Structures are given as structure tokens and as C-alpha cells.
Amino acid sequence: MASKPTYEELEKRVKELEKEASKRKLAEKALKESEAQKRAILDGSIDRIRLVDKDLRIIWANETTLKKLNVAAEDLIGQVCYKVFRGRDTPCVECPAKKALETGQIEHAVLYRPEGQQVIKGETYVDSYGVPIKSESGDVVNIIEITRNITERKLAEEALRESEEKFRTFMETASDLMHITDKDGNLTYVNESMARTLGYSKEEMIGMHVTQVLGKEEVEKHFKSNWEKLVTAGKIDLEAVWKTKYGKEIFGETRVTAIYDCIGEYIGSRGVCHDLSERIQAEEALRKSEEKYRLLAESLLDAVYEFDLRGKFIYVNEAVTRMLGYSKDEALSKIQVEDIIAEEEKVASRKAINDVLKGKTTVGERTFIRKDGTTFIGEIHSGPILKGKDVVGVRGVLRDITERRKAEEALRESEEKYRGLFENATDAIFIADTNTNIILDANRQAEQLIGRPKDEIIGMHQSKLHPPHQAEYYKDRFRRHVQKGRILDLEAEIIRKDGRIVPVFISASVISLHGKEVIQVLFKDVTEEKVILDLRKEMGVRRLIEKAKGVLMDRHRISEEEAMRRLQRESRRQSKKIKDIAQGVVSSGLILN
């Protein structure tokens, strides 16, 4: 049996217990202070932090979570997280806490919550972690859920991505040459236009030093000083000469901007080059074109002129001096447009000039005054001189048409005379196209001859003037006549609208009318001449028969009636006309028994 402890031993034990109790109190105090610090840290976090069990029921939540949900801790504890934050009855498929329970690993996901499914308004994107808490045996017993609203960041990233995409698209579709270099001048980016213009692929150019695509003189004389200026000034503008893969030089208007890091150190450059090669070529082509224009203008017989908004001549060609009698110096220094316009036409001239100054092109005729006071008729074609979109003057061509007007007047008088003769002719006249034989014109006598008004005659084929059974014959005659170009004279017949056949004498010839070859056909009605001729023929036959009867009566001592019977009998026997038998009796002494 153990002996009882002595007083000293008991006192010692009490002191030990007091010491242990004191240590335990200090430890408890330190633990409370530590837990208070941890809680303060957790509650002060901008993240929403909560502890859930294996059923995803909330065991604890930090102050940030409570404030965001605007709930008290006792109202939140015990609820499942997917109901609180998503309004769901089942766990979310993409939930990292659920996955952490399954894998035992820290899981992460960015959760998308479209409008209408947001418990916390405006919280479209949430960055969420699931951190497993394990027992000593390694089993997951709880999950720490940490979530943060990253909507603004995601939207900013999306806006940045879209902006970069737009910028990239702009650079890739731009016609200007664009590049980026690093701090050593090596190309880190070139756009499609630059690669294509210089004859490289983009892949070939990346890593090349910028001097490899600059002209030799550009590199030797200007590159170093320009580069130093760029680094210090931050920007340079210059006309650079670029060199293609095949050695061709391209002139470009180039702006290069320096790129600095956050502490102001130079780290590279961005450059934009506007290819001036086409502009330079165009300017050269324009210079040559203007030179050709000047040479051409100086060689023209027509006057070429330019005058400004005040009416002062700024250019005249050599023809102006011949036409107006002024020297070039006089025309450019001493006279204005109105000085060479006849007084009575100045108002019309001002109106035409105002129309040109509004951007129109005008054509007209004016009476012009020479230096010696004589006048001439001129035809003018004028248009605006443009500088950009602004009209700065008038350019035109002047032609002296005095002789042409005289010739036109003489022609008009000649045509009037012809028209008078044409309409008042006693014979019918038809004008027809040489190619189609379609009647183009007819005079009044032609209307009377065929009994049709002019509007019916014009457009008819000339063969329709003749009886139908003769149409092809006259088509062929006129065709051969046109081909040979000779005058045609023949007797013919035409058919009137009422069907009556009229004998005519035709005289046709090919003539030039208004600069066009046509057939002019004259039809002379010979009806009366035909009747007289027929009567004369009939009277001649009768006199011949009477003479033959007299010969027979004298020769055979027979009566007049018997002589006539013998002529008729012989006519039947020989199948000849009685006039032919009578002619034989009279001229050759034909004996009729």
C-alpha cells in the first residue's frame, strides 16, 4: 500500500498545478488572440470566404460574405451554398467545392452567371476556389470556398481583347506600311502591307534588323542620327527610302514613335510609312502629261486659253496670237476676257463664265474682236480649272468658224433654191435611199401623179410605184443603176392609188443631198403624147391602106370593095397585119389576084 504524500510533496504538486494552469491560461489567451487576428484577417478580406461541410452546407462565413448577401450569420449558417448563391436545388456542375470533395485537391473555376441568374446583381463573372480540409486520416471533412467578383476585370479584358483585335485588323488591312521594333531595332511585327510591298513574307521579316530594309544611303547617312533623335525626342517624321527584297527603292513618308516602359526606359518603336512611290510616279506622269499638253496646245490651230477668277489670262497658246493679233505677252498682261468679246454679247458671255465657275462645261458661239478692231465668229468650249474641289479658273478652246458659217449660209441658200425648184417642178420628183430604195421625199407633182399624199409616199419602196407584175424588174434596174452610177432614162408605167396605169418617162440619177448619196427620179406623165402618137400611127395605117386599094383598083380594074377584100384575104393567108400587106402592095408592087 502506497504511503501518503507528505505536506511538502502536496505543496510542490499544488505549485506545479498552478504553474500548468497559468501556462494553459496564457496559451488559451494566445489562441484567442490568434483566432481573433485570423478572423479579423478573414473578415477584412475582399474575397467572400466560407466553410462548408461535405453536403455543401455553410458552417461559417466571413463578414464580406454576410455584407454582400445582406444577411445575418444565423440566417446563413446551415443553408446549402448552391441555393444561396445560385438559387438552385442541386449543386452546380462546374462548382470547384464539389470537385474538391471528389478529387481532394484545390480546384479552381471562373463561373459565368448571366443576368436573371444573379443573386448578387452585376456579378456576371466569379473567380472561385475550392480548398479541401482533411482529417488526420486524409479524408476530406470540410471545404473552404473562396470567391471573388471579377466581372469588371473580365469585361475590361474582353474590351481590351476586342480593342486589340480591332487594332490588329486595322493594322493588317491598312494600306500604309506598319512595323514594331525592339530596343535594338529588330522587327518584332510588320503588317501585311509592309511585307507585301517589300516583297517578303511576314515570317521572313520578323527578326530582321530595320536597316536591312532601308536604302543604303538612308542607313549610311541618316539612320544613326535619326535613331538617337527618336530615343530622346520620342517621335520623328521623315521621308525614308525603303528597299525591297529585290533591290527596288520605295519612297515613304514615315512617322516613328518611341515605346518606353513604366520607368521611362526606351524598349522599342512603332512606325507607320505612307508609300509615296505611286504619288511620285503620278507627279512625274502629271509633269510629263502637262508637258505633252503644252506641246499639243502649242501645235493646235485652235486657240487654247486659261484665265483666272478675275478674267485675266494666265495661259494662251500660239494660235491665240494668230487669231486675235496680240502677242503672248500682251494677252497675258494687257487684256482680259471681256476685251475680246463684242459689246452686244458680253452679257451672254458673263452668264456662260458664271456657269463654268459653278463647275459646268459650256459650248457656245461668240463674236470676237481682234486687236485691229475686225471681228470673227468663234466657237468656244469651256470648262472649270479645279484645285482640289475648288474652281480657280476657266480653261477653253476657241475655233474661228467664220468661213464655216459663210459656207453654211451659202449651203442654206442653195438648199432653199433647190427646195423651191423641187416643189415647183412640172415633173414628179422622188428622192430615194440608194441602199434601201425607200422613198425619202416627194414633191407636189409626185402627189398628183400617183394620187397619194406625201405622208403616204414617204417610207414606200420605189418598186411600189410600178404595177405589181413589174416590181422585180424595176428593183433590178434601179439596183444596177445605183451600182454603175449612170443616168437612167427609160419609158415605164406607174400605178396610181386608184389602180389606173399611167405611162411615164423616167430620168434617174445618183446625187449627194445633205452629204448623203440618194437617187433623184423624175417621172414625166406621157399619157397625152401616147394618145397623139397612137392617133398618128392609126391615120398613117389608114392612108397606107387607101393607097394600096387605089393601086389594086387601077391595076385590076376592080371596085374599092373588091380591093379591100383582096387585102383582107392576103392578110389572113400570110397571117400578117393588113398594114403590112398594104405596105407590100405600095412599095414592092405585090400582085393580089
Secondary structure, DSSP 8 states (H G I E B T S, - for coil): ------HHHHHHHHHHHHHHHHHHHHHHHHHHHHHHHHHHHHHH-SSEEEEE-TT-BEEEE-HHHHHHHT--HHHHTTSBHHHHHH--SS--TT-HHHHHHHHSS-EEEEEE--TTS-SSTT--EEEEEEEEEE-TTS-EEEEEEEEEE-HHHHHHHHHHHHHHHHHHHHHHH-SSEEEEEETTSBEEEE-HHHHHHHT--HHHHTT-BGGGGB-HHIIIIIIHHHHHHHHHHSEEEEEEEEE-TTS-EEEEEEEEEEEE-TTS-EEEEEEEEEE-HHHHHHHHHHHHHHHHHHHHHHH-SSEEEEEETTSBEEEE-HHHHHHH---HHHHHHT-BGGGGB-GGGHHHHHHHHHHHHTT--EEEEEEEE-TTS-EEEEEEEEEEEEETTEEEEEEEEEEE-HHHHHHHHHHHHHHHHHHHHHHH-SSEEEEEETTT-BEEEE-HHHHHHHT--HHHHTT-BGGGGS-GGGHHHHHHHHHHHHHHT--EEEEEEEE-TTS-EEEEEEEEEEEEETTEEEEEEEEEE-HHHHHHHHHHHHHHHHHHHHHHHHHHHHHHT--HHHHHHHHHHHHHHHT--HHHHHHHHHHH-----
